[in-house]
Amino acid sequence: MSEIILIAAIAQTNGVIGDRGKLPWSIPEDLKRFRQLTLNHTVIMGRKTWEFDLQKRPLNQRTNVIVSSQSLTSNLPNVEFVRSLSEAFDRSDEKLFVMGGASIYRQALEFVDRMELTIVEGDYNGDVYFLEWRDRLDEFQLVRSEQRNGYRFETYCR
């Protein structure tokens, strides 16, 4: 069975995760960590993340699985469309990384084995929020926290 990992960068105070299809901050070390963790694994995302955040460009050296209620197809390498999150989770890959957006995060929370979070200090303007992770923290144990200047990396395991 695959390990299901939620990976997200979240504004600590107001839960912002995005603003008009972009991250509202620039943290190169976070992007590097995201790449290191997800490389050669499967990343699962919603249609809006695929279309707006990635602009329909798949992440290299990863299988990109896009969850959409629409019947979509792609001829791009390493890109698959599925109709539900449960269909995405049926894969036999060792690790499945759920990378957003907000609706996919909310749906995935009850199935997640681990959360790899970047908690960004401060308030940020945005149009996409993910606050529900806080409501589920009692189900997880904080196993690692690495403080940086203005943010921290946290790993939680169920």
Buried (B, 14 or more C-beta within 10 A) or exposed (E): EBBBBBBBBBBBEEBBBBBEBEBBBEBEEBEEBBEEBBEEBBBBBBBBBBBBBBEEEBBEEBBBBBBBEEEBEBEEEBBBBBEEBEEBBEBEBEBBBBBBBBBBBEBBBEBBBBBBBBBBBEEBEBEBBBEEBEEBEEEBEEEEEEEBEEBBBBBBBE
